[in-house]
Amino acid sequence: MHSMKYSSIEFEVNIPETQIACELESNVVDLPQRSVKEHIEYALDNPIGVGDISTVVQKGDKVAIIISDVTRKWQAIPTYLPILVDRLNKCGIADEDIIVISACGTHRRQTDEEHKELLGEDLFKRLKIVDHQCEDKENLVYMGETSRKTPVWLNRYAIEADKIILTGGVVYHFLAGYGGGRKSLVPGIAGKETINTNHCNALNPGFGEGINENVYSGNLSKSNPFHDDLEEAAAMAKPAYLLNVVANSDQQIIAAFAGDWIKAHKAATELVDSIDGVYVDEKADLVIASAGGFPKDINLYQTSKTLSNSKIMIADGGTMIILSECSEGFGNQDCEDQIVKFTNMEEREKALRADFSIGGFVGYDFSDTAERYNMILVTEIPAEKFKNTKIHVVKTLDEAIRVAKELNGGSIDDMKVALLPHGANTLPKYR
């Protein structure tokens, strides 16, 4: 029997086995068994596309290390930062010549406690740490504009350093293709205008044209304007080095990559893809996807990954059932506003283009997907909140299947069904 996680429980999938065309599970990849420390040491000892870190930094260099903020705690920054700093010290870089910049993007400032959590007790005492603030004009430097006309403003502390080192974690990203790498710079340490203009590449040029279909998880090619613009903007900072980690679905670090900021990042993305990229033969008429249970289904904002992967799997005119409890509701005000405040897609798009945010895009994406397909959401968010969209809201999977039947003329017997029990992680791919 197939089942789908929902919060801390599971729903059985009451659909005949003969109709289930596929169930997506991650691939088993044989990886060296190392401790986190060993993974980091190995990556730094075997840099990709550039020499040892000692060939990149010289004694007396001012070095800016960019780290993620507390929203990405899974990266376990205190496990790798001390090793990186130790290597820099051995290259003759003194503690006082190192500044750590937390890539907050559009997020809030962090507390001393959070800084201590990010750096670990020892480094917190030793190093200067600053939070990037995208609206702090005095601490932004104008770098020029990309070929897509994105004005690039970056953090002054980073630009004034002799060398910039990027750190972070690599996962699929539903707009940028993958997280990590260049994302430490844009949106990480970019100005609000840069972030907004770059993110608008998720939409097609021209009002009313909607979402760009080349902007999706796993797409790192030039055809993805979101990623391509991001990389061009990030290149203006001339990053000297990168250290990125990859974690499994339990958020344990399973590999690390160091070296050239594009080549080492690419190697990390290839590993992510080999684990979570799953080949499928054809699209399905009915897609049933779980965000993966708690904590992955804590809010609707987090469910964006599941939506993105489901869209890749669904056939034209198909029906989508997404299970996400959302015990904390929408989880993002912009996401909620997009769904609740507007009564039509034109108003939604106008608001999103005027002040783009990832949260706003997620709300727009849910609303837009329900215009194109039958969408049924199994959630605890009150149905009332979705009355201005075409999203059908129910409380159980059985109820969702009943609604799917109603929406398809009373029966789903002739529909091919795809199951995505790990909807936030597994990415459907076609040969």
C-alpha positions, -999 to +999 in steps of 0.1 A: +000+000+000+013+035-009+011+062+017+018+100+020+032+118+049+012+147+063+025+164+094+033+135+118+008+111+103+004+092+070-026+090+047-031+058+026-034+063-011-067+046-020-062+042-057-059+009-076-023-002-081-029-006-119-033+032-122-001+042-105+024+049-132+053+058-109+063+066-074+094+089-071+121+078-047+156+093-044+185+073-060+210+055-038+244+070-044+275+053-029+294+080-011+326+078+010+317+075+047+335+105+064+328+127+094+318+162+086+353+174+095+368+148+071+344+159+043+356+196+047+393+187+050+390+164+019+373+192-001+400+218+009+427+192+001+412+185-033+400+219-047+382+219-081+393+243-109+418+263-088+449+256-067+451+251-030+437+280-009+473+291-002+477+300-038+446+322-037+453+343-006+485+360+005+497+371+039+482+406+046+451+401+025+418+413+039+394+384+035+356+385+035+339+351+042+303+350+033+281+326+053+243+319+052+220+333+079+200+314+106+172+304+082+197+279+067+209+264+100+210+229+084+243+238+068+260+234+102+282+264+096+301+259+130+313+225+117+331+240+086+339+276+094+366+269+120+384+245+095+384+272+068+396+299+092+423+276+104+435+272+068+435+309+063+455+315+095+481+290+082+483+311+050+493+340+072+459+357+073+453+370+108+419+369+126+417+407+124+421+406+086+390+383+084+354+397+083+324+373+082+294+386+064+261+369+069+242+368+036+208+379+050+194+389+015+162+406+024+160+389+059+162+407+092+192+415+113+203+387+137+209+387+174+242+381+192+229+347+202+222+339+166+257+350+156+271+328+183+250+299+169+263+306+133+300+309+142+303+287+172+316+301+206+353+303+197+350+321+163+323+344+177+349+358+202+376+360+175+361+373+144+341+404+133+307+395+119+282+418+101+247+412+089+241+423+053+211+446+051+198+451+016+184+486+023+214+500+040+225+523+012+257+535+030+271+500+029+264+492-007+287+497-037+274+501-073+291+476-096+274+483-129+246+465-146+241+430-162+232+425-198+196+421-187+198+455-171+199+445-135+217+472-115+242+455-093+247+468-057+268+447-034+279+449+002+307+474+008+326+452+033+329+424+007+339+446-021+365+464+000+381+431+009+411+418-011+395+383-014+359+370-011+353+334-001+318+320-006+303+293+017+269+277+018+248+246+010+237+233-023+201+221-028+176+223-057+161+258-059+128+263-077+139+295-094+177+296-094+180+259-104+202+253-074+211+271-042+246+277-031+275+292-051+266+326-066+235+329-044+257+339-015+263+371-034+230+377-051+206+378-033+229+371-003+248+404-001+230+424-028+209+456-026+171+455-026+169+469-062+194+443-074+174+414-057+141+427-070+152+432-106+170+399-108+141+380-093+117+395-118+134+372-143+111+345-129+084+362-149+083+366-187+091+401-200+058+420-206+028+423-184+003+394-186+029+370-198+031+351-165+058+327-152+089+319-174+088+282-180+126+279-181+128+290-145+127+257-125+147+234-102+178+219-117+180+243-147+215+258-146+217+265-183+217+299-200+180+293-208+172+300-172+172+338-171+170+339-133+202+319-129+220+334-158+215+370-146+224+359-111+257+345-122+266+375-143+258+398-113+278+377-089+308+376-112+312+413-107+324+406-072+352+383-085+349+357-058+383+341-050+372+308-036+342+287-026+334+260+000+299+244-003+283+214+014+256+190+003+233+174+029+209+145+028+172+146+035+179+143+072+200+174+069+233+155+076+263+168+055+273+140+031+298+158+009+317+191+005+333+209-025+359+236-026+377+256-052+366+278-081+333+295-074+316+282-106+333+248-111+332+236-075+296+247-072+288+228-105+303+196-090+281+200-060+250+204-081+259+173-101+259+153-068+225+167-058+211+159-092+224+123-091+206+117-058+174+136-062+169+139-099+147+109-109+140+100-145+103+094-154+089+082-187+059+105-191+037+131-175+007+120-153-029+130-154-031+130-116-001+140-094-003+133-057+025+150-038+034+153-002+057+180+010+073+153+032+055+157+065+067+178+094+088+200+094+088+202+056+051+210+056+052+236+084+039+264+061+028+271+026+059+291+017+081+260+023+057+240+001+069+259-030+094+232-037+067+205-038+046+227-061+075+232-084+083+195-087+046+186-092+043+210-121+071+192-139+052+160-135+017+170-145+001+166-180-019+193-197-054+195-182-043+174-153-052+174-116-028+180-087-032+170-050-007+186-026-005+175+010+009+201+033-005+206+068+009+242+073+006+242+111+021+277+109-002+289+081+013+307+051+046+313+069+052+345+049+031+377+047+038+384+010+028+348+001-005+352+021-012+386+006-009+373-030-035+346-022-059+364+001-058+401-010-063+399-048-093+386-067-077+380-101-043+371-117-038+406-133-039+423-099-016+396-085+010+400-113+009+438-111+017+437-074+044+411-078+062+430-106+061+463-086+077+447-055+090+412-062+096+389-033+101+351-032+071+349-008+050+369-032+061+347-061+051+316-042+016+329-035+014+339-072+027+305-083+000+286-063-028+309-076-015+306-112-011+268-111-047+265-100-057+285-131-039+260-153-047+227-136-072+214-111-055+220-078-065+204-045-047+213-013-049+190+018-041+215+046-051+230+079-052+265+065-089+276+065-105+272+030-119+307+034-083+320+028-083+306-007-117+319-018-102+343-043-083+315-060-093+283-078-076+262-052-098+235-036-091+230+001-098+198+020-086+180+052-078+145+041-064+126+011-096+106+007-116+138+005-091+151-021-095+120-042-133+125-040-129+161-052-106+150-080-133+126-092-159+154-092-136+177-112-130+149-138-166+141-146-172+117-117-143+093-122-105+091-122-104+055-134-088+063-167-061+086-152-024+078-150-013+086-114+022+098-102+031+097-065+057+121-051+060+111-014+091+133-011+077+162-031+101+188-017+132+168-027+127+146-057+129+163-091+112+145-121+134+145-152+128+134-188+154+117-209 
